Amino acid sequence: MVQNFNIESEKPPFIYKRNPLVKHAFQIFQWKEEKRDYEPVGDYTLIDTEEDPELTEKTVMNIVTSLNGRTDRILNLKNLTSERLLYNIVDNKDAEESNLVTIMLRTHDGMGVSKENAVLKIEKGVFDGISNTT
């Protein structure tokens, strides 16, 4: 019992906050022990602004939950949407000096082609050591 309490009271490695400068965007932060503070490591920007804001935030919450290794806490979003969320990593060969990985998220309703939903830009290395199944 005490062990679970300690896990719950520890600072999570990753957190998110709404971006105060960009509507429909969130910032992702990682705890940096050497600075004893959270530092920004990425951002999630919604493209499909017709998406329900509750669904957008819960999607970001699931990404951060997965980054924290807490796949047992992933929220089931089936009751909020009938669309599948797909993604692809954008080839950044032209920007090799960039320290960011760009991930394009798309929604697909089962008919026709998928449509762009959001862009996740995150520092290279953040996903290192995280299972492909999360």
N, C-alpha and C positions, 0 to 999 in steps of 0.2 A: 504494500500500500504506500509506504513512504517513497519507494522508488518512483512510482507514477507521479506523485506530488512533485518530486524534484524535476522530472522531465517537463511537467507542465509549467513550472516556475522559472525554468531557464529561459534566457533570451533566445528566441528563434534565430537561426542563421539568416533568414530572409524575412522581410516585411514589405508591405506596399502602402502607398498613400496616394490620394488623388493629386494630380499635378495641378498646382494652384495657378499655373500660367496657361494651360491648354485644356480647354473643355473636352470632355470625352477621353481623357488620358490619365494614366496612372504611372507613378514612378516605383521602381523596385529597388530596394536597398538591401545590402548585405552587411552583417556585423563584421567589423574589422577590429580584431583584438588589439592590434598595435595602436590604433587610434581610439580604442574604447568607445566607439560610436558606430552608427550605421552610415554607410557611404552609398551613394547612388551607383547602381551597376546596370540599370536598364530602364526601359520605358515601354509601355503598352499603349498604343494609340488606336482608338476605334475609328474605322473608316466609314462603316455603315451606321450613320448617326440615327437611323430609324430603329436600331436595336433597343430593346428595353434596357434602361440603365441598370436595373437589378441583375439582369443576365450578364451584362458586361462586367460588373463588379464581381459577380460570383465566378466568372471565367478567370479573372485575374487572381481571385482568391485561390482557385484550384491550381493555377500555375505556381503560386507562391507555396502552397501546401505541398505540392510535389517537389519543389526545390528544397523544402525543409525535410524531405524524406518521410512525410506523414501521409502516405497513400491511403492509409486506413481512414483518413479524414476528408478525402475527396468528396465534394458535394455532387449528388446526382442531379443533373440539370434537365432531365427529360421532361419534367412537368413545366418547364419554362420555354421550351422550344421543340419543334419537330424537325429541326435541321441538324445535320451532322457538321461537326467542326473539323475541318481538314487543315493541314499546314504543309508548307514547303520552306526549306532553307534557301534563301536567295543567294545566288552565286556572287560573291563580293571580290572576284579576281581583280577588278579594276581598282579596288580600294584595299589592297593588301596591307597598307600601313594602318588601316582602321583597326581598332581594338574591339569592334562590335560585330556580332553575328546578327543578321536580319532574318526574321522568320515571318513569312506572310501567312496569316490565318484566313481561311475561306470557309464560307458556309455553303452547304449543298442540301437542297430540299428534296432530292431524289429525282428531279426532273431537270433536263437541260444541263447547263454548265454551272459550276460553282461561282460564287461571287466573292470579291474581296470583302473581308470583314474587319480585320485589324492588322496592325504591324507590331511585332515584338522585336525590339532591339535590345540586345543584352551583351555584356562584355564576354569576350572569348574566355573560355575556361570555367565559366559559371556552371555549365552543365557537366563538366568533367566529373566522373565518378558517380553520376546519376544513371540508374538503370534505364534502358530504353522502354521498359514496360511501365514506367511511372508517368 
